[in-house]
Amino acid sequence: MAADYLRKKTVGDIVTYVVNRNVNFTNVCVKRCSFCAFSRTYRSDEGYYLPLQEVIRRVRQARDYGATEVCIQAGLPPEMEGNLYIQICRQVKESVPEIHIHAFSPEEILYGSQRSGRSIGEYLRELKAAGIGSLPGTSAEILDDEVRNRISPGRISTAQWIEVVTTAHSLGIPTTSTIMYGHVETHWHCARHLLLLRDLQRCSGGFTEFVPLSFVHTEAPMYTDGLVKGVRPGATGLEVLKMHAVARLVLNRDIPNIQVSWVKEGMKLAQACLAAGANDLGGTLINESISTAAGAPHGQLVRPQALRRHIKDAGRVPAERSTLYEILKNFGDAELDVPEPLDWLMEEDTARFGSYHELIHLDQFRFKHKAQQAG
């Protein structure tokens, strides 16, 4: 009740969403985080790589269906060319200049800077010049190295994550912020994580939103294979509500936008979180792959009209926003709530989004990568 009161006082009754598409251009990764069911090794038959022209085709397709944002994230491919992320941004922006590029987690930024031999600041400057608009604040998990060393040893450290996001903020590149909970962390870890984000925001002001992400255990190796002792099978429904409510209480004046992930929680629990401090339902996503690979059963796409219906059913006013929370369309007037291009997409069409006939197998990627290295 306290969180819902603060939500109403701070951001009102509007619940926002963004029309976007995920493009996960490869699932091949040099790291094997125990919570990740998306990544594959170089030799895996399930490994794939999207060539740049396919990435651009998907971005154009998303634009044609009304998307204002494309979220680009992937695994960390071995022997990656250091300029790959910069090339992707530059060519996507040249091909579809009106799209907002929300891309590359702090883990990817660190990897790209290391592969290119640049500092994090230099790398981010080049990405900004190439057209990147914002960074997802993922790869945060729990910002405590004791926990990180249990669930993802060798991954980006807390200090490195902070360095990437604060450097981005200093360069005028906003980021989101996240937490992944429901595995081995304690309430103490979550509290420290929230307070750290609050303090960072008070210094830099660069976080656009906070997104609690509950751990999906179904296909996660640290749960299914017993790789980490004491792993819980995700957060309970009550814990999900509490996380969103406490996030509102802690971050309300500093990060006023609290997003609930329908991909992680399903739409019914997401609606309940709208009465527990949340004011945003995230995006249409279209091609969500990472949570789905982990076993999340809630699909890869929710159409805009369906999002608006769920928001209205929760007693709130739906509005489409930009990545940076500019209101693009307010649907408080029922006459404005008409079907959009993405609403007309047929089920058989959505099933083909991201299908393997559109992918390039890693054998071909290996050949192409070596050819690029040879000039």
C-alpha angles and dihedrals in degrees: 000000000000091000092047090050092052091046092054093045094048106036105008128219099315115114113197137205136177128224103231146143131223118225111190098181097188137011094197111112137175090216129067106205108191094228095051121095094169102071125086134189124251091258097048118119087219094056115113141177127200113216116228094255089058091050089053092046090054092048091051090047090051091050090051089054091053102266117154094185137046118197111207119191134140147155122293103261117213117255089009116183106251094229095051096105091045091050092049092051094045096050095042090051093047091049098041106018095173095060121098110231109217101179152150124024121237087262090058092045090053091048093048092049091049094047091048096044092237131126117254090252093051092047093050091048090056092047090051091050088049091056110267111155104188143345128239109239092223126130085062095108098155114346094224119100094214090062094038091054089055099049103026114015112188094024126120111303126232091254092050092049090051091048093053097048096042091047089050090050092049089055093050095257109132122212138193122237129223146176128204111208141165100072122080102329126110130222086258090060091049092049092051090047093054093046091049091053090047092052093046090051092052088056101041108015091209103123113103097187146349119237121191109208116194116213114260105212103178098098100010110126094218088063105029095042097033092239093149124040120234098019114161122216093249132288122312120243090255091052090052091054091046093050092054092044095048090045089057092049093049102037104028099112095034105039104019096178114081112182126202117209111228087188091063101033107028123239098279094056089041089057090052090052088057085068091047102059105291121124104174134061098198120227144325085246095188094192105036105165111157101063090037090055089052090057104266103157100201101094138246101269141035114188119232094246090052091051090051092049092052091048092050091046087057089056096253138116116255122221133174112230139187122246089266093050100258107151108242100174129009112204097194086117108072091211090067093056099094128143116278129204093272091051090061094054110122122231092243089055093052090050089060094052105108095000118158095252085072094053133090113225118236093249087066091042090054091052092046093047092052090047090053091050089052089053 
